[in-house]
Amino acid sequence: MMSTQPPIREEIPGGRRPNAKVVAGVAAAVVVVLGTTIGVLSARASEAATMLPTNDLYTLRPASASPTLVTQGTIESKTEVQASFQGPGGRVSQIDVQVGQHVKAGQILAQLDDSSTKLAVDQARATYEQAVAAVAEARASMVEAGGGLLTAQGNVSQAKAGVNAAQAGVTQAQAGVNEAEGQLNQAKAGLTKVTEGPTAAEKAVAEQNVQAAEVAVESAQKEYEDALAAYNDRTQAYQQLVAAQNAYNQAKVALQTAEQNQQANIAAAQQAEQTAEQNLQIAQTQLNNAEQKDGSITEQQVQQAYQNYQNALSNYNAYQQQFGTANNPYAEEVQSYEAIYQGLEQGYEELQNAKQAYSAAQAQLAQAQSQLQTAQTAVANAQAQYQAAQSALQAAEQAYNDRTAEQTAVDQALAQLNAAKANLATAKAQYQEVVQPPDQGSLQSAQAGIQTANAGVQNAQAGVQAANSKLQAEIAGLQSAQGGLQEALGSQDAAQAQLQAALAQEQAAQAQLQQAELNESYMTLRAPVSGVIAAKDIEVGDTVQPGQTAFVIDTQVYEVVFPVSVDQLSEVHVGQQVTMTVPGLSSTFHATIFRVDPTPIQNNGDSYEVEAIVNQPPANLKNGMTGQVTVNLGQLKSQFIIPNIAIQSWNGQEGVFVYEPHAKGSAQAGLPPHVEFIPVSYTPVNGYQDVVSGNLQSGDRIVLGEGAFIVGRNGQEDEN
């Protein structure tokens, strides 16, 4: 809700349709700004956000969800039917009938020179076949690039494993050097000890070891005595048994209570869940209605409409202050902008309120389901707690009756006491060895130990050098593999871009071929009804325009006249079948379209008039009857309604930017990650919406305005 804006002046009446030129002008301004912003995208691609604000995105919805068109038509009785060429027109090359001649429905009346349309069909078919071949080639390139990427990734993984193994080898070799140097230092210390005898520090250490061993014996003796006392004391085991008995009794009472209340609690929880589901259905219906009615309105449009209204109101007040209230030239403009703003704001608020109500209903249902689950599992939980308490009681009873643990503690304490006494004896023996004088054999052994340790150090250092050489070779291999991976990624990106371009060209070529074939069919004019040629308004060599009358056929026929909106006009063609149901008649009858008026209906620029001949009119069909008309449109193209501010220009093409945050792969060159440009064709519907068709799918999210391209990594606006 736009709570920060001042209220609308109630004395100015509203209800007028939005000014299409004003809204289109705002959209054009946004396009210009976006074009400037995209120009610097390549320099900021690395700073693009991984998530875009919701207000900058619009979710596509189909313009027509049904392959049929349903509208209201009117029966018109005519004694003359005008036959005219549809399509692009052209030069008359052949006339097959004359005035006064009887013709049957479907009979050829005249033909236009179709040399250029046939050539266009051949060229379009050749272009389409080339585009199909290009798509196949691009897909093959994608497969080849994917295989190269897998190979490159495997090479990098193998090279990394080699580097890791080489680094482990260096670490192991260095550890060998450290160990050899330690042995050398130990041998030198041994020689010093033999030649010089024990130092005061060594004697002190030996004495400290004896003292520590004596303390350990005292500690072990105390632990043994404590364990023996615990074996004879039953107080703690009895307290644990009483506590287990109390817990068992409490769990038993809780289980009985849960069993007694289970049905009532489940019934209450089920009633709450049913109520929550009903509320959710109501909220879902309201949200669907709001999205269908106001889903295309964005906050940007509401803000722009409010600004337009404020500007107009400012001009109105300024004029009134200077010239008075009479003949204020800005009155109509103020009314128009106020009506636009009120309509957009009301729709936007309805949509936001429906979304909030739906979210609240979802939360209510989740809470009710959680309460139902709790009620359903209450007995099971109490049963589990009861069984656990029962098991604990049995364990406490067994522990009270079983003296094995206490006996084991006594045995362990005795073993530790004996080990401490053995350590004391060892420490005393080592002390005696330290204080004894050395002999000649000890001196020779210490000297030999130094020589052996020196050789070990040299061997270990050679091992370090070899390991470092292997590590450097493995690092060079990894760098080469990483370079290959970058080349493979670039090849895959290029192949993907080639495939996207080929698919777009294939779609465009297919549309051109279909249009060329349709134009070729327009070169032949056939009689829409049976009758007599009353007038001929063309001659061989004449150039006719689309919709220009060529013949007048004298007949008594009924026509169905009905409107078609601009967003479905491209799906309606001459020759399509129409069914009509008139209230009061017992049957449904059929008609064939023979004319589509190329000019909009007066006072209704969004619709065009279509005429169809009733094939076998019922006997009681009357002029002026009205009823429901259904047109079979065949297979519809994918068309969507979008805000016109989403149409952008990129690399000389008009289209939309599609945002997919979870898509894999790199973005197109010059665009942020996860943003792709899709070329489209479009038709304006009103002042702020277009109908588009292209390589799009329902549910795609397209970018609105410039804000999506100036967002930082954390999803907040990038002020730089």
Secondary structure, 3 states (H helix, E strand, C coil): CCCCCCCCCCCCCCCCCCCHHHHHHHHHHHHHHHHHHHCCHHHHHHHCCCCCCHHHEEECCECCCCCEEEEEEEEEEEEEEEEECCCCCEEEEEECCCCCCEECCCCEEEEECCHHHHHHHHHHHHHHHHHHHHHHHHHHHHHHHHHHHHHHHHHHHHHHHHHHHHHHHHHHHHHHHHHHHHHHHHHHHHHHHHHHCCCHHHHHHHHHHHHHHHHHHHHHHHHHHHHHHHHHCCHHHHHHHHHHHHHHHHHHHHHHHHHHHHHHHHHHHHHHHHHHHHHHHHHHHHHHHHHHHHCCCCHHHHHHHHHHHHHHHHHHHHHHHHHCCCCCCCHHHHHHHHHHHHHHHHHHHHHHHHHHHHHHHHHHHHHHHHHHHHHHHHHHHHHHHHHHHHHHHHHHHHHHHCCHHHHHHHHHHHHHHHHHHHHHHHHHHHHHHHHCCCCHHHHHHHHHHHHHHHHHHHHHHHHHHHHHHHHHHHHHHHHHHHHHHHHHHHHHHHHHHHHHHHHHHHHHHHHHHHHHHHHHHCCEEECCCCEEEEEECCCCCCEECCCCEEEEEEEEEEEEEEEEEHHHHHHCCCCCEEEEECCCCCCCEEEEEEEEEEEEECCEEEEEEEEEEECCCCCCCCCCCEEEEEEECCCCCCEEEEEHHHCEEECCEEEEEEECCCCCCCCCCCCCCCEEEEEEEEEECCCCEEEEEECCCCCCEEECCCHHHCECCCCCECCC
